[in-house]
């Protein structure tokens, strides 16, 4: 018994040792902390994307050219949209989901807390990569957020970095969605059946299935863009027997559900 008591004391001391600010936020597996990280990140991205919107509006304030070159204007419209969609709106709702879903279904935390931490920390790296493309030789992406070929393939080597950033965002979204589904289906409190769940939890359950269905399709579409530009394929190149409109069909298989991914959690709220 004495040995067990000593062991318990040691265990408590180990669990409650003072931790630094960095250690707490970098390695946290607490759903509320991770939800807060997502919300703070979404705010930073909202301000970043908003500053790009201000450049766009300032340029359009009068006819003719005022402030920026046309190429930079196109970079702003492209990166503004990618930052706002994948960096502001989606992480904000994932943050609210992380905060509220365990509380609303009576779970102690998310089902996969370590993966939860990882799915957040991928994002700052993805957006550092995306925004860094604006400073690369040959300029940033100028094809609009839809990245239609052939226009999107006429940029410099920043195209590859933008595509890799999109892959990272997609991995983050898929992991977050798996986590939310696992939490809702496996960790509800006794008596909390599906039809007793709050509407926000339902909206996120549906959103999570949509994410898992469509993010791999976007990944496939941008990977085909990548191989068209760097590896000599002709998926979207008419001269090689490809079809540029095929990109639109594949892209909008992702793109149309995406607008519901962005609005459904808001409906739930």
C-alpha positions as CSV (number, residue, x, y, z in Angstrom):
1,X,0.0,0.0,0.0
2,X,2.8,2.4,0.9
3,X,4.5,1.8,-2.4
4,X,1.2,2.4,-4.2
5,X,0.7,5.7,-2.4
6,X,4.3,6.9,-3.2
7,X,3.7,5.9,-6.8
8,X,0.5,8.0,-6.9
9,X,2.2,11.0,-5.4
10,X,5.0,10.7,-8.0
11,X,2.4,10.4,-10.7
12,X,0.5,13.5,-9.6
13,X,3.7,15.5,-9.3
14,X,4.6,14.5,-12.8
15,X,1.2,15.4,-14.2
16,X,1.0,18.8,-12.6
17,X,4.6,20.0,-13.1
18,X,4.6,23.7,-14.1
19,X,4.8,24.0,-17.9
20,X,5.9,27.0,-20.0
21,X,3.7,29.0,-22.3
22,X,5.3,27.4,-25.4
23,X,5.0,23.8,-24.0
24,X,1.4,24.3,-23.2
25,X,0.3,25.6,-26.5
26,X,2.6,23.6,-28.8
27,X,1.9,20.2,-27.4
28,X,-1.7,20.6,-26.1
29,X,-4.1,17.8,-26.6
30,X,-6.9,19.7,-24.8
31,X,-9.9,20.3,-27.1
32,X,-10.5,23.8,-25.7
33,X,-6.9,24.8,-26.1
34,X,-6.9,23.5,-29.7
35,X,-10.2,25.2,-30.4
36,X,-8.7,28.5,-29.2
37,X,-5.6,28.0,-31.4
38,X,-7.8,27.5,-34.4
39,X,-9.8,30.6,-33.6
40,X,-6.7,32.7,-33.1
41,X,-5.2,31.4,-36.3
42,X,-8.5,32.1,-38.2
43,X,-8.4,35.7,-36.9
44,X,-4.8,36.2,-38.0
45,X,-5.7,34.8,-41.4
46,X,-8.8,36.9,-41.6
47,X,-6.7,40.1,-41.0
48,X,-4.1,38.9,-43.6
49,X,-6.8,38.1,-46.2
50,X,-8.6,41.3,-45.3
51,X,-5.5,43.4,-46.0
52,X,-5.3,41.8,-49.5
53,X,-9.0,42.7,-50.0
54,X,-8.1,46.3,-49.0
55,X,-5.4,46.4,-51.7
56,X,-8.0,45.1,-54.3
57,X,-10.6,47.6,-53.2
58,X,-8.1,50.5,-53.2
59,X,-7.0,49.6,-56.7
60,X,-10.6,49.5,-57.9
61,X,-11.6,52.8,-56.3
62,X,-11.1,54.6,-59.5
63,X,-10.9,53.5,-63.2
64,X,-7.4,53.0,-64.6
65,X,-4.3,51.8,-62.7
66,X,-3.7,53.4,-59.3
67,X,-1.5,51.5,-56.9
68,X,-0.4,48.0,-58.1
69,X,0.6,46.2,-61.2
70,X,-2.0,44.0,-62.9
71,X,0.0,40.9,-62.2
72,X,0.1,41.7,-58.5
73,X,-3.6,42.5,-58.5
74,X,-4.2,39.0,-59.8
75,X,-2.0,37.5,-57.2
76,X,-4.0,39.4,-54.5
77,X,-7.3,38.1,-55.8
78,X,-6.0,34.5,-55.9
79,X,-4.2,34.4,-52.5
80,X,-6.9,36.5,-50.8
81,X,-9.5,33.9,-51.7
82,X,-7.3,30.9,-50.7
83,X,-6.5,32.5,-47.4
84,X,-10.1,33.5,-46.6
85,X,-11.6,30.1,-47.5
86,X,-8.9,27.7,-46.2
87,X,-7.3,30.0,-43.6
88,X,-10.2,32.0,-42.0
89,X,-13.6,30.5,-42.5
90,X,-12.9,26.8,-42.3
91,X,-10.4,26.9,-39.3
92,X,-12.8,29.2,-37.5
93,X,-15.6,26.6,-37.7
94,X,-13.2,23.8,-36.9
95,X,-12.2,25.8,-33.8
96,X,-15.8,26.2,-32.7
97,X,-16.4,22.5,-33.4
98,X,-13.4,21.6,-31.3
99,X,-14.6,23.8,-28.5
100,X,-18.3,22.9,-28.5
101,X,-18.8,19.3,-29.8
102,X,-17.3,17.5,-26.8
103,X,-19.2,19.8,-24.5
104,X,-22.5,19.3,-26.3
105,X,-22.3,15.5,-26.5
106,X,-20.9,15.1,-23.0
107,X,-17.5,13.7,-24.1
108,X,-14.4,14.4,-22.0
109,X,-12.4,15.5,-25.1
110,X,-12.1,14.7,-28.8
111,X,-11.7,11.1,-29.7
112,X,-8.1,11.5,-31.1
113,X,-6.5,14.3,-29.2
114,X,-2.9,13.9,-30.5
115,X,-4.2,13.9,-34.1
116,X,-6.2,17.0,-33.1
117,X,-3.0,18.8,-32.2
118,X,-1.3,17.7,-35.5
119,X,-4.2,18.8,-37.7
120,X,-4.0,22.3,-36.2
121,X,-0.2,22.7,-36.4
122,X,-0.1,21.7,-40.1
123,X,-2.0,24.9,-40.9
124,X,0.6,27.6,-40.0
125,X,3.1,25.8,-42.1
126,X,0.7,25.5,-45.0
127,X,-0.1,29.2,-45.0
128,X,3.5,30.3,-44.5
129,X,4.2,28.3,-47.7
130,X,1.2,29.8,-49.5
131,X,2.0,33.4,-48.6
132,X,5.7,32.9,-49.3
133,X,4.8,32.2,-52.9
134,X,4.1,35.9,-53.3
135,X,7.8,36.6,-52.8
136,X,9.2,33.9,-55.2
137,X,10.9,34.7,-58.5
138,X,8.3,34.5,-61.3
139,X,5.6,35.9,-58.9
140,X,2.8,34.1,-57.0
141,X,-0.3,32.3,-58.3
142,X,-2.4,34.4,-60.6
143,X,-5.1,31.9,-61.7
144,X,-7.8,32.8,-59.2
145,X,-8.7,30.5,-56.2
146,X,-10.2,28.0,-58.7
147,X,-6.8,27.6,-60.4
148,X,-8.3,26.9,-63.9
149,X,-5.8,25.8,-66.5
150,X,-4.2,26.9,-68.7
151,X,-4.0,30.2,-66.9
152,X,-2.9,28.7,-63.5
153,X,-0.1,26.8,-65.2
154,X,1.5,30.0,-66.8
155,X,2.9,31.1,-63.4
156,X,6.5,30.5,-62.2
157,X,7.6,27.8,-59.8
158,X,5.3,29.2,-57.1
159,X,2.6,27.0,-58.6
160,X,4.3,23.9,-57.0
161,X,4.4,25.6,-53.6
162,X,0.7,26.7,-53.8
163,X,-0.3,23.1,-54.7
164,X,1.7,21.7,-51.8
165,X,0.1,24.2,-49.5
166,X,-3.3,23.1,-50.7
167,X,-2.4,19.5,-50.0
168,X,-1.4,20.3,-46.4
169,X,-4.7,22.2,-45.9
170,X,-6.6,19.2,-47.2
171,X,-4.7,16.8,-44.9
172,X,-5.5,19.0,-41.9
173,X,-9.2,19.2,-42.9
174,X,-9.5,15.4,-43.4
175,X,-7.9,14.7,-40.0
176,X,-10.1,17.2,-38.3
177,X,-13.2,15.6,-40.0
178,X,-12.2,12.1,-39.0
179,X,-11.7,13.3,-35.4
180,X,-15.2,15.0,-35.3
181,X,-16.9,11.9,-36.7
182,X,-15.1,9.6,-34.3
183,X,-16.0,11.8,-31.4
184,X,-19.7,12.2,-32.3
185,X,-20.3,8.5,-33.1
186,X,-18.2,7.0,-30.2
187,X,-18.0,9.4,-27.3
188,X,-21.6,10.6,-26.6
189,X,-22.6,10.5,-22.9
190,X,-25.1,7.7,-21.9
191,X,-28.6,8.7,-23.0
192,X,-27.3,11.2,-25.6
193,X,-28.6,9.4,-28.7
194,X,-28.2,11.0,-32.2
195,X,-31.6,12.6,-32.2
196,X,-31.0,14.4,-28.9
197,X,-27.8,16.0,-30.1
198,X,-27.8,19.8,-30.6
199,X,-28.2,21.0,-34.2
200,X,-24.6,22.4,-34.2
201,X,-23.3,18.9,-33.6
202,X,-25.5,17.5,-36.4
203,X,-24.3,20.2,-38.8
204,X,-20.7,19.4,-38.1
205,X,-21.3,15.6,-38.5
206,X,-22.6,16.3,-42.0
207,X,-19.9,18.8,-42.7
208,X,-17.2,16.3,-41.7
209,X,-18.5,13.6,-44.1
210,X,-18.6,16.2,-46.9
211,X,-14.9,17.1,-46.1
212,X,-13.8,13.5,-46.3
213,X,-15.7,13.0,-49.6
214,X,-14.4,16.1,-51.4
215,X,-10.9,17.0,-50.1
216,X,-9.2,14.0,-51.8
217,X,-10.9,15.0,-55.1
218,X,-9.4,18.5,-54.9
219,X,-6.0,16.9,-54.0
220,X,-6.3,14.8,-57.2
221,X,-7.2,17.8,-59.3
222,X,-4.3,20.0,-58.2
223,X,-1.9,17.0,-58.4
224,X,-2.9,16.6,-62.1
225,X,-2.1,20.3,-62.5
226,X,1.3,19.7,-60.9
227,X,2.1,16.8,-63.3
228,X,0.9,18.8,-66.3
229,X,3.3,21.6,-65.4
230,X,6.3,19.6,-64.3
231,X,6.1,16.1,-65.6
232,X,4.9,16.3,-69.2
233,X,1.3,14.9,-68.7
234,X,-1.6,16.3,-70.7
235,X,-4.6,16.0,-68.4
236,X,-5.8,19.5,-69.1
237,X,-3.7,20.3,-72.2
238,X,-5.7,20.1,-75.4
239,X,-2.6,19.9,-77.5
240,X,-1.7,16.6,-75.8
241,X,-5.2,15.2,-76.0
242,X,-6.4,16.5,-72.6
243,X,-9.4,18.7,-71.8
244,X,-9.1,21.9,-69.8
245,X,-12.8,21.7,-69.0
246,X,-12.2,18.4,-67.2
247,X,-10.4,20.4,-64.6
248,X,-13.6,22.4,-64.0
249,X,-15.7,19.2,-63.6
250,X,-13.2,17.7,-61.1
251,X,-12.7,21.0,-59.3
252,X,-16.4,21.7,-58.8
253,X,-17.0,18.1,-57.5
254,X,-15.0,19.6,-54.6
255,X,-16.0,23.3,-55.0
256,X,-19.8,22.9,-54.8
257,X,-19.8,20.8,-51.5
258,X,-17.2,23.3,-50.2
259,X,-19.7,26.1,-50.1
260,X,-21.9,23.9,-47.9
261,X,-18.8,23.0,-45.8
262,X,-18.4,26.7,-45.1
263,X,-22.1,27.5,-44.4
264,X,-23.5,24.4,-42.6
265,X,-21.7,25.0,-39.3
266,X,-23.0,28.6,-39.4
267,X,-26.5,27.2,-39.9
268,X,-25.9,24.9,-36.9
269,X,-25.0,28.0,-34.8
